[in-house]
Amino acid sequence: MNTGLLMTLLEKSHYPFRNYPQESCTTLLFSGCSFPSQFPRTMDALAVLCREHGVGVAYDCCGKPVAELKRDAVRITQGMTKRLERLGVGEVVCLCPNCMEYLGETLDLPVISVYALLSRWGYACQGLPPSGVVFRPCPDRKEGRILEEISELLPLEGLRTMERVPCCGLRGDIAIHGPAAGDKLCALAKEQAAGETIYTYCASCSGQFQRHGCGQVRHLLSPLLGVEEEPDAARALLNRARRKFRK
């Protein structure tokens, strides 16, 4: 196992920065571990909105990185289920497409995207329409359902879809082969972007492209919430560690 995957396994197996609400909540925003790492200011803006609407916010890892390595994913899911039951959660809202896909398969609860939640609130876009190229993350490449939900909130006419780049390189079956595979895919993404801003709706993809020097990278949730922010890949660990003490 390469060093990167070993570090992932060590952190995600017993996620040290877990932080759940103290009070009961029917709807819970599940931030995942990547979005608060890469986009702390956008996360803060969303957390404020959630408090205003009576939605709880949890900082945790969904367990998919561990499951992809064939480790103790059942224990992680059982622990999460107990925490959700204790809070009285009836619906989970995900920021990350990977969390949404994985938790939708492992939890016996409705799991929706943050964009569906914002639409329910009648939320109006606070920023300027994006312009550049949009990269679709692995869980949404086939159906594009999440991207369609985003388009109902944020004008996407200025974006063209990145083609012929199947993954950012972080998916388990690719990452297991070492960093060279990710390097190759990110180089292809940079070539496809042709100098335009790369927009994603997966924070893991955002951080990966940022670390590999793919040019200007943004997450679609940021302009939607009126936040100008690039991935903070250099301080990702510190950013998610700080969530341990957020209330």
C-alpha positions as CSV (number, residue, x, y, z in Angstrom):
1,M,0.0,0.0,0.0
2,N,1.4,3.4,-0.9
3,T,2.0,6.1,1.7
4,G,-0.9,8.3,0.7
5,L,-3.4,5.4,1.0
6,L,-1.9,4.3,4.3
7,M,-2.4,7.9,5.7
8,T,-6.0,7.9,4.4
9,L,-6.7,4.6,6.1
10,L,-5.2,5.7,9.4
11,E,-7.3,8.9,9.5
12,K,-10.5,7.7,8.1
13,S,-10.8,4.4,10.0
14,H,-11.2,6.3,13.3
15,Y,-11.9,9.8,12.1
16,P,-10.4,12.1,14.7
17,F,-12.2,15.3,13.8
18,R,-15.8,14.0,14.1
19,N,-18.2,16.6,15.5
20,Y,-22.0,16.1,15.6
21,P,-24.7,18.5,16.9
22,Q,-25.6,18.4,20.6
23,E,-29.3,19.0,20.0
24,S,-31.8,16.8,18.1
25,C,-32.5,17.6,14.5
26,T,-34.8,16.1,11.9
27,T,-32.6,17.2,8.9
28,L,-28.8,16.9,9.2
29,L,-26.2,18.4,6.8
30,F,-23.4,15.8,6.5
31,S,-20.4,17.9,5.5
32,G,-18.0,15.0,4.8
33,C,-14.3,15.4,5.4
34,S,-13.2,17.0,2.1
35,F,-15.4,20.0,1.7
36,P,-14.5,21.7,5.1
37,S,-10.9,20.9,4.3
38,Q,-10.8,22.6,0.9
39,F,-13.5,25.3,1.2
40,P,-13.7,26.5,4.9
41,R,-15.3,29.9,4.1
42,T,-18.0,28.4,2.0
43,M,-18.6,25.8,4.6
44,D,-19.0,28.6,7.2
45,A,-21.5,30.4,5.0
46,L,-23.5,27.2,4.6
47,A,-23.4,26.4,8.3
48,V,-24.9,29.8,9.0
49,L,-27.8,29.1,6.6
50,C,-28.4,25.7,8.2
51,R,-28.6,27.2,11.7
52,E,-31.2,29.8,10.3
53,H,-33.3,26.9,9.0
54,G,-33.0,24.6,12.0
55,V,-30.7,22.1,10.2
56,G,-28.0,20.4,12.2
57,V,-24.4,20.2,10.8
58,A,-22.2,17.2,11.3
59,Y,-18.5,17.0,10.5
60,D,-17.5,13.4,9.8
61,C,-16.1,11.0,7.2
62,C,-18.7,8.9,5.5
63,G,-16.5,5.8,5.5
64,K,-16.2,5.3,1.7
65,P,-12.4,5.7,1.6
66,V,-12.1,2.8,4.1
67,A,-14.7,0.7,2.3
68,E,-12.8,1.1,-1.0
69,L,-9.7,-0.4,0.8
70,K,-11.9,-3.3,2.0
71,R,-11.5,-2.5,5.6
72,D,-13.9,-2.2,8.6
73,A,-16.6,-0.1,6.8
74,V,-19.4,-2.0,8.6
75,R,-18.2,-0.8,12.0
76,I,-18.1,2.8,10.8
77,T,-21.6,2.6,9.3
78,Q,-23.0,1.1,12.5
79,G,-21.4,3.9,14.6
80,M,-22.8,6.6,12.3
81,T,-26.3,5.0,12.4
82,K,-26.3,5.1,16.2
83,R,-25.3,8.8,16.2
84,L,-28.1,9.6,13.8
85,E,-30.7,7.7,15.7
86,R,-29.7,9.4,18.9
87,L,-30.2,12.8,17.3
88,G,-33.5,11.8,15.8
89,V,-32.3,12.4,12.2
90,G,-34.9,11.6,9.5
91,E,-33.0,13.0,6.5
92,V,-29.3,13.4,5.6
93,V,-28.1,16.1,3.3
94,C,-24.7,15.7,1.6
95,L,-22.2,18.2,0.2
96,C,-20.1,15.5,-1.5
97,P,-21.3,13.3,-4.4
98,N,-19.3,10.4,-3.0
99,C,-20.8,10.8,0.4
100,M,-24.3,11.0,-1.2
101,E,-23.8,7.9,-3.2
102,Y,-22.2,5.9,-0.4
103,L,-24.6,6.9,2.4
104,G,-27.5,6.4,0.1
105,E,-26.5,2.8,-0.1
106,T,-25.6,2.2,3.5
107,L,-28.1,4.2,5.6
108,D,-31.7,3.4,6.0
109,L,-32.6,7.1,5.6
110,P,-33.4,9.5,2.7
111,V,-30.2,11.0,1.5
112,I,-30.3,14.2,-0.7
113,S,-27.9,16.7,-2.1
114,V,-27.3,20.2,-0.6
115,Y,-28.7,21.6,-3.8
116,A,-32.0,19.9,-3.3
117,L,-32.1,21.4,0.2
118,L,-31.3,24.9,-1.1
119,S,-34.1,24.5,-3.7
120,R,-36.5,23.5,-1.0
121,W,-35.7,26.7,0.8
122,G,-36.3,28.8,-2.3
123,Y,-32.7,30.0,-2.2
124,A,-31.5,32.6,-4.7
125,C,-28.0,32.5,-6.1
126,Q,-25.8,35.1,-4.5
127,G,-22.9,35.2,-6.9
128,L,-22.0,35.6,-10.6
129,P,-22.6,32.8,-13.1
130,P,-19.5,30.7,-13.6
131,S,-17.5,30.6,-16.8
132,G,-15.1,27.9,-17.9
133,V,-15.3,24.2,-17.8
134,V,-17.1,21.9,-15.4
135,F,-15.7,18.5,-14.3
136,R,-18.3,15.9,-13.4
137,P,-17.2,13.7,-10.4
138,C,-17.4,9.9,-10.7
139,P,-20.7,9.3,-8.9
140,D,-22.5,11.8,-11.2
141,R,-20.8,11.1,-14.6
142,K,-23.5,8.8,-15.9
143,E,-26.7,10.5,-14.9
144,G,-25.7,14.0,-14.2
145,R,-28.5,14.3,-11.7
146,I,-26.6,16.5,-9.2
147,L,-25.4,18.8,-12.0
148,E,-29.0,19.2,-13.1
149,E,-30.0,20.2,-9.5
150,I,-27.2,22.8,-9.5
151,S,-28.5,24.2,-12.8
152,E,-31.8,25.0,-11.2
153,L,-30.1,27.3,-8.8
154,L,-27.1,28.6,-10.7
155,P,-26.9,29.6,-14.4
156,L,-24.4,27.2,-16.1
157,E,-24.6,28.4,-19.7
158,G,-21.1,29.7,-19.4
159,L,-19.7,26.3,-18.7
160,R,-18.7,23.5,-21.1
161,T,-18.4,20.0,-19.9
162,M,-14.9,18.4,-19.6
163,E,-14.8,15.2,-21.6
164,R,-12.3,12.3,-21.8
165,V,-11.2,12.7,-18.2
166,P,-12.9,9.8,-16.3
167,C,-11.7,10.6,-12.8
168,C,-9.5,13.0,-10.9
169,G,-7.3,10.1,-9.8
170,L,-8.6,9.7,-6.2
171,R,-11.0,6.9,-6.7
172,G,-9.9,3.8,-4.8
173,D,-9.4,1.5,-7.7
174,I,-7.2,4.2,-9.4
175,A,-5.4,5.5,-6.3
176,I,-4.3,2.0,-5.4
177,H,-1.9,2.1,-8.3
178,G,0.1,5.0,-6.9
179,P,0.4,8.7,-7.6
180,A,1.5,8.3,-11.2
181,A,-2.1,7.4,-12.2
182,G,-3.4,10.6,-10.6
183,D,-0.7,12.6,-12.2
184,K,-1.6,11.4,-15.6
185,L,-5.3,12.2,-15.2
186,C,-4.7,15.6,-13.8
187,A,-2.4,16.4,-16.7
188,L,-5.2,15.4,-19.0
189,A,-7.6,17.6,-17.1
190,K,-5.3,20.6,-17.3
191,E,-5.0,20.0,-21.1
192,Q,-8.7,19.8,-21.5
193,A,-9.3,23.0,-19.5
194,A,-7.1,24.9,-21.9
195,G,-6.5,27.7,-19.4
196,E,-10.1,28.1,-18.4
197,T,-11.3,27.9,-14.8
198,I,-12.1,24.3,-13.8
199,Y,-15.4,24.2,-11.8
200,T,-16.2,21.0,-9.9
201,Y,-18.9,20.0,-7.4
202,C,-16.7,17.6,-5.6
203,A,-14.2,19.1,-3.1
204,S,-11.9,16.1,-3.4
205,C,-11.6,16.7,-7.1
206,S,-11.0,20.4,-6.5
207,G,-8.2,19.7,-4.1
208,Q,-6.6,17.2,-6.4
209,F,-6.6,19.6,-9.4
210,Q,-5.3,22.4,-7.2
211,R,-2.4,20.2,-5.9
212,H,-1.5,19.2,-9.4
213,G,-1.3,22.8,-10.7
214,C,-4.3,22.5,-13.1
215,G,-4.8,26.2,-13.1
216,Q,-7.7,28.1,-11.5
217,V,-10.1,25.7,-9.7
218,R,-13.4,26.5,-8.1
219,H,-16.4,24.7,-6.5
220,L,-19.8,25.5,-7.8
221,L,-21.3,25.8,-4.4
222,S,-19.1,28.9,-3.6
223,P,-20.5,31.3,-6.2
224,L,-24.0,29.9,-5.4
225,L,-23.5,31.1,-1.8
226,G,-21.8,34.3,-2.9
227,V,-18.3,33.3,-1.7
228,E,-15.1,33.7,-3.7
229,E,-12.8,30.9,-2.7
230,E,-10.3,28.6,-4.2
231,P,-9.3,25.2,-2.8
232,D,-7.2,25.6,0.3
233,A,-5.2,22.4,-0.4
234,A,-2.1,23.5,1.5
235,R,-4.0,23.7,4.8
236,A,-6.6,21.0,4.3
237,L,-5.6,19.0,7.3
238,L,-5.6,22.0,9.6
239,N,-9.0,23.2,8.2
240,R,-10.8,19.9,8.9
241,A,-9.1,19.6,12.3
242,R,-10.6,22.9,13.3
243,R,-14.1,21.5,12.8
244,K,-13.6,19.2,15.8
245,F,-14.2,22.3,18.0
246,R,-17.0,24.0,16.0
247,K,-20.4,24.3,17.7
